């Protein structure tokens, strides 16, 4: 069996426990002693066959918070293999385990399963991925949907503890660096804490099986607009952020995966379960204020 903090069988097993979502779930479920937290050292999804050696006795739900998210690296020969193993083959193995043992399976998906030509994406939109990463995530969704009790949580633009776009922008503002940021990709931020809250909710209310779009709510914005808001919130001139097209930003760079231009998702199905997402700009302001209160943010991921 997979042991929880209590020493007994874990009712919930979280894979990818050390990532942004995994850490947000740890904070959300800090008082629970029936959850097991498995990092890559205990469940390496690049080796999906290892999942079959885990004793799932007593487990009622698996939360797959692990993913291969290096979008550009997935276009390389090595990255393509890793992306498919983690994002497609491993979820298929989890779906078989869940189906065979009557376990619920929560799986985190991505807006990259779509080509981004629609201004807002519904759960039933046909797959149209542009990149290897998007293709591997779409394949994972198809596999997970074979488990009778599954919840595919489709999200976008995740911001959590550690490396992320918002922390990068705050750092650049503080250091006097004026960035160029993509202005033709539009969506809503999803704060990891909000994603964790939504997963907790879907499990708590035993929502009907299926796919749920999950992000923060509010008016969709471009990456450049979000960067400008971060600069303004930290007391810097937002005009220091220069919007550019995706084509211009990546001009002359090899091995760049195509990105969807429109990433905003329809949240009506999630709302129908009784969950009301927080506005992403209000959440952004609070997040930036927290960064500022903790001192200069650490350098983080590259600009989109």
QUIHUGI-V651354 format. One record per pair of residues at least 12 apart in sequence whose ideal C-beta (glycine too) atoms are under 8 Angstrom apart, sorted by the first residue. I is the first residue (numbers start at 0). J is the second residue. Records with the same first field share a line. If there is no record, write none. Layout:
# QUIHUGI-V651354
I = J ; J
This chain:
# QUIHUGI-V651354
0 = 54 ; 55 ; 56 ; 57
1 = 35 ; 37 ; 53 ; 54 ; 55 ; 57 ; 58
2 = 35
3 = 32 ; 33 ; 34 ; 35
4 = 31 ; 32 ; 33 ; 34
5 = 32 ; 33
7 = 33 ; 57
8 = 56 ; 57 ; 58
9 = 33 ; 34 ; 35 ; 57 ; 58
10 = 33 ; 34 ; 57 ; 58 ; 59 ; 60
11 = 28 ; 31 ; 33 ; 34 ; 35 ; 58 ; 59 ; 60 ; 61 ; 62 ; 202
12 = 34 ; 35 ; 37 ; 55 ; 58 ; 60 ; 61 ; 62
13 = 34 ; 35 ; 36 ; 37 ; 61 ; 62 ; 64
14 = 37 ; 42 ; 44 ; 61 ; 62 ; 63 ; 64 ; 65 ; 93
15 = 37 ; 38 ; 39 ; 44 ; 63 ; 64 ; 65 ; 66
16 = 36 ; 37 ; 38 ; 64
17 = 38 ; 39
18 = 64 ; 65 ; 66
19 = 157 ; 158 ; 159 ; 160 ; 161 ; 163 ; 191
20 = 64 ; 107 ; 157 ; 159 ; 191 ; 194 ; 195
21 = 36 ; 38 ; 64 ; 65
22 = 159 ; 160 ; 161 ; 191
23 = 159 ; 160 ; 191 ; 192 ; 194 ; 195
24 = 62 ; 64 ; 195 ; 198 ; 199
26 = 192 ; 195
27 = 192 ; 195 ; 196 ; 199
28 = 199
39 = 65
42 = 65
44 = 65 ; 67 ; 84 ; 85 ; 89
45 = 67 ; 81 ; 84 ; 85 ; 89
46 = 84
47 = 84 ; 88 ; 89 ; 91 ; 92
48 = 92
50 = 89 ; 92 ; 93 ; 96
51 = 92 ; 96
55 = 96 ; 100 ; 102
58 = 100 ; 102
59 = 102 ; 103
60 = 102 ; 103 ; 104 ; 105 ; 202
61 = 93 ; 96 ; 97 ; 102 ; 103 ; 104 ; 105
62 = 105 ; 198
63 = 89 ; 90 ; 93 ; 104 ; 105 ; 106 ; 107
64 = 107
65 = 85 ; 89
66 = 85 ; 86 ; 107 ; 109 ; 136
67 = 81 ; 82 ; 84 ; 85 ; 86 ; 132 ; 135
68 = 132
69 = 82 ; 132
70 = 111 ; 130 ; 132 ; 256 ; 258
71 = 254 ; 255 ; 256
73 = 130 ; 131 ; 132 ; 135 ; 256
74 = 130 ; 131 ; 254 ; 255 ; 256
75 = 254
78 = 131
79 = 131
82 = 131 ; 132 ; 135
83 = 131 ; 135 ; 138
85 = 135
86 = 132 ; 135 ; 136 ; 138 ; 139
87 = 135 ; 136 ; 138 ; 139 ; 142
89 = 139
90 = 106 ; 139 ; 140 ; 142 ; 143
91 = 139 ; 142 ; 143
93 = 106 ; 143 ; 146
94 = 142 ; 143 ; 144 ; 145 ; 146 ; 149
97 = 146 ; 147 ; 148 ; 149
98 = 145 ; 146 ; 147
101 = 148
102 = 148
103 = 148 ; 149 ; 150 ; 202
104 = 143 ; 146 ; 148 ; 149 ; 150
105 = 149 ; 150 ; 152 ; 198 ; 201 ; 202
106 = 139 ; 140 ; 143 ; 149 ; 150 ; 151 ; 152
107 = 152 ; 153 ; 154 ; 194
108 = 136 ; 139 ; 140 ; 151 ; 152 ; 153 ; 154 ; 210
109 = 132 ; 133 ; 136 ; 153 ; 154 ; 155
110 = 153 ; 154 ; 155 ; 156 ; 186 ; 259 ; 262 ; 264
111 = 128 ; 129 ; 130 ; 132 ; 133 ; 136 ; 258 ; 259
112 = 126 ; 127 ; 128 ; 133 ; 136 ; 137 ; 140 ; 153
113 = 126 ; 127 ; 128 ; 133 ; 259
114 = 127 ; 128 ; 129 ; 259
115 = 129 ; 184 ; 258 ; 259 ; 260 ; 261 ; 262
116 = 259 ; 260 ; 261
117 = 261
118 = 261 ; 263
119 = 219 ; 261 ; 263 ; 264 ; 265
120 = 212 ; 261 ; 262 ; 263 ; 264 ; 265
121 = 212 ; 264 ; 265
122 = 153 ; 209 ; 210 ; 211 ; 212 ; 265 ; 268
126 = 140
129 = 256 ; 257 ; 258 ; 259
130 = 256 ; 257 ; 258
131 = 256
132 = 256
133 = 259
140 = 153 ; 210
144 = 210
147 = 208
148 = 208
149 = 208 ; 209
150 = 198 ; 201 ; 202 ; 206 ; 208 ; 209 ; 210 ; 211
151 = 209 ; 210 ; 211
152 = 194 ; 197 ; 198 ; 201 ; 210 ; 211 ; 213
153 = 210 ; 211 ; 212 ; 213 ; 264
154 = 189 ; 194 ; 212 ; 213 ; 214
155 = 186 ; 187 ; 189 ; 214 ; 262 ; 263 ; 264
156 = 186 ; 187 ; 188 ; 189 ; 214 ; 262
157 = 189 ; 190 ; 191 ; 194
158 = 188 ; 189 ; 190 ; 191 ; 283 ; 286
159 = 190 ; 191 ; 192
160 = 191
161 = 299
162 = 299 ; 300
163 = 299 ; 300
164 = 222 ; 225 ; 226 ; 299 ; 300 ; 302 ; 303
165 = 188 ; 225 ; 229 ; 283 ; 286 ; 287 ; 290
166 = 290 ; 296 ; 297 ; 298 ; 299 ; 300
167 = 298 ; 299 ; 300 ; 301 ; 302
168 = 180 ; 225 ; 226 ; 229 ; 230 ; 240 ; 302
169 = 229 ; 233 ; 287 ; 290 ; 291 ; 296
170 = 295 ; 296 ; 297 ; 298 ; 299
172 = 229 ; 230 ; 233 ; 235 ; 239
173 = 233 ; 235 ; 295 ; 296
177 = 239 ; 240 ; 241
178 = 226 ; 239 ; 240 ; 241 ; 302
179 = 240 ; 241 ; 242 ; 243 ; 248 ; 302
180 = 222 ; 223 ; 226 ; 240 ; 241 ; 242 ; 243 ; 248 ; 302 ; 303
181 = 221 ; 222 ; 223 ; 242 ; 243 ; 244 ; 245 ; 248 ; 302 ; 303
182 = 221 ; 222 ; 223 ; 224 ; 242 ; 243 ; 244
183 = 221 ; 244 ; 245 ; 260
184 = 221 ; 222 ; 245 ; 258 ; 259 ; 260 ; 261 ; 262 ; 303
185 = 219 ; 220 ; 221 ; 260 ; 261 ; 262 ; 263
186 = 214 ; 219 ; 220 ; 261 ; 262 ; 263
187 = 214 ; 215 ; 216 ; 217 ; 219 ; 220 ; 262 ; 263 ; 264 ; 279
188 = 214 ; 215 ; 225 ; 279 ; 282 ; 283
189 = 213 ; 214 ; 215 ; 279
190 = 215 ; 277 ; 279 ; 282 ; 286
193 = 213 ; 214 ; 215 ; 276 ; 277 ; 282
194 = 213
196 = 274
197 = 211 ; 213 ; 269 ; 274 ; 276
198 = 213
200 = 272 ; 273 ; 274
201 = 272 ; 274
204 = 272 ; 273
206 = 272
209 = 268
210 = 268
211 = 268 ; 269 ; 272
212 = 264 ; 265 ; 266 ; 268 ; 269
213 = 264 ; 266 ; 269 ; 276
214 = 263 ; 264 ; 266 ; 276 ; 279
215 = 276 ; 277 ; 278 ; 279 ; 282
216 = 266 ; 275 ; 276 ; 277 ; 278 ; 279
217 = 278 ; 279 ; 280 ; 281
218 = 280
219 = 261 ; 262 ; 263
220 = 279 ; 280
221 = 242
222 = 302 ; 303
223 = 240 ; 241 ; 242 ; 243
224 = 242
225 = 283
226 = 240 ; 302
227 = 240
228 = 280 ; 283 ; 284
229 = 283 ; 287
232 = 283 ; 284 ; 287 ; 288 ; 291
233 = 287 ; 290 ; 291
245 = 258 ; 260
258 = 303
